[in-house]
Amino acid sequence: MNKRPMTDNSWTGSCPLPLNPQDKIITLAHGEGGLLTRQLIEDVILPGLGKAAISSQDDAAVIDLPQNRIHFSTDSYVVTPLFFPGGDIGSLAINGTVNDLLVSGADPQWLTLSLIIEEGFSVKVLSDILSSISRAAQQAEIKIVTGDTKVVPRGAADGLYINTTGVGVPFSSLQLDPHKLQPGDQLIVTGSIGRHGIAILSAREELGFEPPPQSDCQSLREPVNKLLLAGVSIRAMRDATRGGLATVLHEWAALSGKSLTIDEEKLPVEKQTQSVCELLGLDPFFSACEGTMLLAVAKEEADIAVQALRESDVSKEATIIGEVQVRKSAPVTIRRILGIEQPIDEPIGSQFPRIC
């Protein structure tokens, strides 16, 4: 049996036409480049994005670069469920890409947005997600400059997939390089770890916790701005997404050739996250975050960094959790509350499939 083709259309340039009120769901015709495609773009997508989007009559965005060097990052979002406590696939797509740019040392400026929509998807739900995208983009101070829409047959996608590519301009005062971590550097985390992974798992499996665990899906722009204003010299930054804090520590240990040691009693973990992990036999150390980052700074600047971070609601729980040491037998270790120091293994896979 022949499969129906995937259809698409760029939304950077279209003519305004009213969307038929009877169209309550997305059909394949909405992706075939004709009347319904133009209606979807002009009456649902662009209005839904509002001030976060720059509309153009061309097939490509034209942007003026303030300097020759740029950072750019791309990601695809396939999270299930589409809505979860603390966020949704729309806010996740914006914040995920914005944060990747920020922790690479760049000021996020522009974003592409591509939607892969399954036939039969609710127009109302799509509008809600677009509104969330708009709010997140405006809060993160990034503009959506171009994008694309595809509609695939029923069963070919899980409702909605989103792809984004972000472009940022380097912060002149940041020279991030985990290769240059030095013994004595302090490791700082900006908030409670593991929240996003636990929130997604609880929502997907309908575990029924009350109140439901909340994701930390949020932009890290304000915390980074606070650090820049304070003049902190940052060695490295990374948002602890898939694989959680443990993955970031192992990556830095491998790049720097140093060992990284964490103090268990200093590690911020929400009581609910800890309780759910204990109940399910999981470890928050390996659970994803979506608005929490790890940074390394020189020891003499650690207190200044923590004070600056705590000026933002996003990072008000910032705390020093460990330090960089000369290489030992284990690349990453944790000092337990009873004083025992144990190695932390690098995760082979994820405890939580499809968390972003």
C-alpha positions as CSV (number, residue, x, y, z in Angstrom):
1,M,0.0,0.0,0.0
2,N,1.4,3.4,-0.9
3,K,2.0,5.8,1.9
4,R,0.6,9.3,1.6
5,P,3.3,11.9,1.1
6,M,4.4,14.3,3.8
7,T,3.5,17.8,2.8
8,D,5.0,21.1,3.8
9,N,5.1,24.9,3.4
10,S,7.3,27.7,4.6
11,W,5.4,30.3,6.6
12,T,7.7,33.2,6.0
13,G,5.5,34.6,3.3
14,S,1.7,34.1,2.7
15,C,-1.4,36.0,1.9
16,P,-4.1,36.5,4.7
17,L,-7.2,34.4,4.4
18,P,-9.7,33.5,7.1
19,L,-9.6,30.1,8.7
20,N,-12.9,28.3,8.3
21,P,-14.4,28.0,11.8
22,Q,-15.4,24.4,10.9
23,D,-11.8,23.4,10.8
24,K,-11.3,22.1,14.3
25,I,-8.4,19.8,13.5
26,I,-5.4,19.7,11.3
27,T,-5.8,17.9,8.0
28,L,-3.3,16.8,5.4
29,A,-4.6,19.6,3.2
30,H,-3.3,22.1,5.7
31,G,0.2,21.1,4.7
32,E,-0.2,20.9,0.9
33,G,0.7,24.5,0.1
34,G,-2.8,25.7,-1.0
35,L,-5.7,27.6,0.5
36,L,-5.8,25.7,3.8
37,T,-2.1,26.1,4.3
38,R,-2.3,29.9,3.9
39,Q,-5.2,29.9,6.3
40,L,-3.3,27.9,8.9
41,I,-0.3,30.2,8.7
42,E,-2.1,33.5,8.7
43,D,-5.0,32.7,11.1
44,V,-3.4,30.3,13.6
45,I,0.4,30.2,13.5
46,L,1.4,33.9,13.0
47,P,-1.3,35.3,15.3
48,G,-0.5,32.7,17.9
49,L,3.2,33.7,17.9
50,G,2.2,37.4,18.1
51,K,5.0,39.8,18.9
52,A,7.6,37.0,19.2
53,A,7.6,36.5,15.4
54,I,8.9,38.6,12.6
55,S,6.7,38.1,9.5
56,S,8.3,38.3,6.1
57,Q,7.2,38.0,2.5
58,D,10.4,36.1,1.6
59,D,11.4,32.5,1.9
60,A,14.3,33.3,4.1
61,A,14.9,35.7,7.0
62,V,17.4,38.5,6.5
63,I,19.2,39.6,9.7
64,D,22.0,42.1,10.3
65,L,24.9,40.6,12.3
66,P,26.6,43.0,14.7
67,Q,29.8,41.1,14.3
68,N,31.4,38.3,12.3
69,R,31.2,35.6,14.9
70,I,28.0,33.9,15.9
71,H,26.8,30.9,17.9
72,F,24.0,28.7,16.7
73,S,22.3,25.6,18.1
74,T,19.6,23.3,16.8
75,D,17.3,20.9,18.6
76,S,14.2,18.8,18.0
77,Y,11.5,18.4,20.7
78,V,9.4,15.2,20.8
79,V,8.3,15.3,24.5
80,T,5.3,13.2,25.7
81,P,3.0,14.5,27.1
82,L,2.8,17.8,25.2
83,F,1.6,19.5,28.4
84,F,3.2,18.8,31.7
85,P,3.3,20.6,35.1
86,G,5.5,23.6,34.7
87,G,5.6,23.8,30.9
88,D,4.7,22.3,27.6
89,I,6.4,21.4,24.3
90,G,6.3,25.0,23.2
91,S,8.0,26.7,26.1
92,L,10.4,23.7,26.3
93,A,11.4,24.3,22.6
94,I,12.1,28.0,23.2
95,N,13.8,27.7,26.6
96,G,15.9,24.7,25.6
97,T,17.4,26.4,22.6
98,V,17.9,29.8,24.4
99,N,19.6,28.1,27.3
100,D,22.0,26.1,25.0
101,L,23.1,29.5,23.5
102,L,23.5,31.2,26.8
103,V,25.6,28.5,28.4
104,S,27.8,28.5,25.3
105,G,28.6,32.1,26.0
106,A,26.2,33.8,23.5
107,D,23.4,36.3,23.7
108,P,20.3,34.7,22.0
109,Q,19.0,36.8,19.2
110,W,17.1,34.9,16.6
111,L,15.2,31.6,16.3
112,T,13.7,29.4,13.6
113,L,10.6,27.4,14.4
114,S,9.5,24.4,12.4
115,L,6.3,22.5,13.2
116,I,5.6,18.9,12.3
117,I,1.9,18.3,12.9
118,E,0.1,15.1,12.8
119,E,-3.1,14.9,10.8
120,G,-6.1,15.2,13.2
121,F,-4.3,17.4,15.7
122,S,-6.5,20.0,17.4
123,V,-6.3,23.6,16.1
124,K,-7.2,24.8,19.6
125,V,-4.4,22.8,21.2
126,L,-2.0,24.1,18.5
127,S,-3.1,27.7,19.3
128,D,-2.5,27.1,23.0
129,I,1.1,25.8,22.3
130,L,1.8,28.8,20.0
131,S,0.7,31.2,22.7
132,S,3.1,29.5,25.1
133,I,5.9,29.8,22.5
134,S,5.2,33.5,22.1
135,R,5.3,34.1,25.9
136,A,8.5,32.1,26.3
137,A,10.2,33.8,23.4
138,Q,9.3,37.3,24.6
139,Q,10.4,36.5,28.2
140,A,13.7,35.1,26.8
141,E,14.1,38.2,24.5
142,I,14.5,36.3,21.3
143,K,12.8,36.8,18.0
144,I,11.3,34.1,15.8
145,V,12.4,35.1,12.3
146,T,11.5,32.2,10.1
147,G,10.1,28.7,10.1
148,D,8.3,25.9,8.4
149,T,5.1,23.8,8.7
150,K,4.7,20.2,7.8
151,V,1.6,17.9,8.2
152,V,2.1,14.2,8.3
153,P,-0.5,11.4,8.1
154,R,-2.1,10.0,11.2
155,G,0.3,7.7,13.1
156,A,3.4,9.2,11.6
157,A,4.0,11.6,14.5
158,D,3.0,11.9,18.2
159,G,0.7,14.9,17.7
160,L,3.3,17.5,17.3
161,Y,7.1,17.8,17.0
162,I,9.0,21.0,17.0
163,N,12.4,21.9,15.6
164,T,14.2,25.1,16.5
165,T,17.5,26.6,15.5
166,G,18.8,29.5,17.5
167,V,21.5,32.1,16.7
168,G,23.3,34.2,19.2
169,V,26.0,36.8,19.4
170,P,29.0,36.1,21.7
171,F,29.2,37.9,25.0
172,S,32.6,39.7,24.8
173,S,33.3,39.2,28.5
174,L,32.9,35.4,28.4
175,Q,35.6,33.0,27.4
176,L,34.1,29.6,28.3
177,D,36.3,26.5,28.1
178,P,35.9,23.4,30.3
179,H,39.4,22.3,29.1
180,K,40.8,25.1,31.3
181,L,39.2,24.0,34.6
182,Q,41.8,24.4,37.4
183,P,42.2,22.6,40.8
184,G,40.3,24.6,43.4
185,D,37.7,25.9,41.0
186,Q,34.3,25.9,42.7
187,L,31.2,24.2,41.1
188,I,27.9,26.0,41.5
189,V,24.5,24.8,40.6
190,T,21.7,27.4,40.1
191,G,18.7,25.4,41.5
192,S,17.2,22.1,42.6
193,I,18.3,19.3,40.3
194,G,16.2,16.6,38.6
195,R,12.9,18.3,38.5
196,H,12.1,18.1,34.8
197,G,12.8,14.4,34.4
198,I,10.6,13.6,37.4
199,A,7.8,15.9,36.2
200,I,7.7,14.3,32.7
201,L,7.8,10.8,34.1
202,S,5.0,11.5,36.6
203,A,2.8,13.1,34.0
204,R,3.4,10.5,31.3
205,E,2.8,7.6,33.6
206,E,-0.1,9.3,35.4
207,L,1.5,8.5,38.8
208,G,-1.0,10.7,40.6
209,F,1.3,12.5,43.0
210,E,-0.3,15.5,44.8
211,P,0.8,18.1,44.2
212,P,2.3,17.0,40.8
213,P,6.0,17.4,40.5
214,Q,6.8,20.6,38.6
215,S,9.3,21.0,35.8
216,D,11.9,23.7,36.0
217,C,11.4,24.7,32.3
218,Q,12.6,28.3,32.2
219,S,15.0,30.6,30.6
220,L,18.5,31.1,32.1
221,R,18.9,34.6,30.6
222,E,18.4,36.5,33.8
223,P,20.9,34.4,35.8
224,V,23.5,34.8,33.1
225,N,22.9,38.6,32.9
226,K,23.3,38.8,36.7
227,L,26.7,37.0,36.4
228,L,27.8,39.4,33.7
229,L,26.8,42.5,35.6
230,A,28.8,41.2,38.6
231,G,31.8,40.8,36.4
232,V,32.3,37.1,37.3
233,S,35.0,35.3,35.3
234,I,33.3,32.0,34.5
235,R,35.4,29.0,33.4
236,A,32.4,26.9,32.1
237,M,28.6,26.8,32.1
238,R,26.3,24.0,31.0
239,D,22.5,23.4,31.4
240,A,22.0,19.9,33.0
241,T,19.5,18.5,30.6
242,R,19.5,14.8,29.3
243,G,21.6,12.7,31.7
244,G,21.3,15.4,34.4
245,L,24.1,16.8,36.5
246,A,26.1,13.6,36.4
247,T,26.5,13.8,32.6
248,V,27.8,17.4,32.7
249,L,30.4,16.6,35.4
250,H,31.7,13.6,33.4
251,E,32.0,15.7,30.3
252,W,33.9,18.4,32.1
253,A,36.2,15.8,33.8
254,A,37.0,14.2,30.4
255,L,37.7,17.6,28.8
256,S,39.8,19.0,31.6
257,G,41.7,15.9,32.7
258,K,40.7,16.8,36.3
259,S,38.4,15.1,38.9
260,L,35.2,16.8,40.0
261,T,34.0,16.2,43.6
262,I,30.5,17.0,44.8
263,D,29.3,17.3,48.5
264,E,26.0,15.4,48.9
265,E,24.9,17.6,51.8
266,K,25.2,20.7,49.6
267,L,23.3,19.3,46.7
268,P,19.9,21.1,46.3
269,V,17.1,18.5,45.7
270,E,13.5,19.4,46.3
271,K,11.8,17.2,48.9
272,Q,9.2,16.0,46.4
273,T,11.8,15.1,43.8
274,Q,13.8,13.2,46.4
275,S,10.7,11.3,47.6
276,V,9.6,10.3,44.1
277,C,13.1,9.1,43.3
278,E,13.3,7.0,46.4
279,L,9.9,5.5,45.7
280,L,10.8,4.6,42.2
281,G,14.4,3.6,42.7
282,L,15.8,6.6,40.7
283,D,18.6,9.1,41.4
284,P,18.0,12.9,40.9
285,F,21.7,13.1,40.0
286,F,20.9,11.5,36.7
287,S,17.5,13.2,36.2
288,A,17.1,16.0,33.6
289,C,16.8,19.7,34.4
290,E,15.5,22.3,31.9
291,G,16.2,25.6,33.7
292,T,19.1,24.7,36.0
293,M,22.8,25.0,35.1
294,L,26.2,24.1,36.5
295,L,29.0,26.6,36.4
296,A,32.7,26.6,37.4
297,V,34.4,29.7,38.7
298,A,37.7,30.4,40.4
299,K,37.5,29.9,44.2
300,E,38.0,33.6,44.9
301,E,34.9,34.5,42.8
302,A,32.6,31.8,44.0
303,D,30.8,33.8,46.7
304,I,30.3,36.7,44.3
305,A,28.8,34.4,41.7
306,V,26.4,32.9,44.2
307,Q,25.3,36.3,45.5
308,A,24.7,37.5,41.9
309,L,22.7,34.4,41.0
310,R,20.5,34.7,44.1
311,E,19.3,38.1,42.9
312,S,17.2,36.2,40.2
313,D,14.1,34.2,41.1
314,V,15.3,31.6,38.5
315,S,18.5,31.0,40.4
316,K,17.6,32.0,44.0
317,E,18.7,28.6,45.3
318,A,22.2,28.8,43.8
319,T,24.8,27.1,45.9
320,I,28.4,25.8,45.8
321,I,28.2,22.0,45.6
322,G,31.8,20.9,45.0
323,E,35.2,21.6,43.5
324,V,37.7,20.7,40.8
325,Q,40.6,18.6,42.0
326,V,43.8,17.1,40.4
327,R,43.0,13.9,38.6
328,K,42.3,10.9,40.9
329,S,41.3,7.4,40.1
330,A,37.7,8.4,39.5
331,P,36.8,11.4,37.3
332,V,33.7,12.2,39.3
333,T,33.1,11.5,43.0
334,I,30.6,12.4,45.7
335,R,31.3,13.0,49.4
336,R,28.5,11.3,51.2
337,I,27.0,12.8,54.4
338,L,28.9,10.3,56.5
339,G,32.2,11.3,55.0
340,I,32.7,8.5,52.6
341,E,33.8,9.5,49.1
342,Q,32.4,7.4,46.3
343,P,32.8,7.4,42.5
344,I,29.7,8.4,40.4
345,D,29.4,6.4,37.2
346,E,28.6,8.2,33.9
347,P,25.1,7.3,32.7
348,I,25.0,5.0,29.7
349,G,21.5,6.0,28.7
350,S,18.6,7.9,30.2
351,Q,16.3,6.9,33.1
352,F,13.5,9.0,31.3
353,P,12.9,8.5,27.6
354,R,11.6,11.5,25.6
355,I,12.0,14.2,28.2
356,C,12.5,16.9,25.5
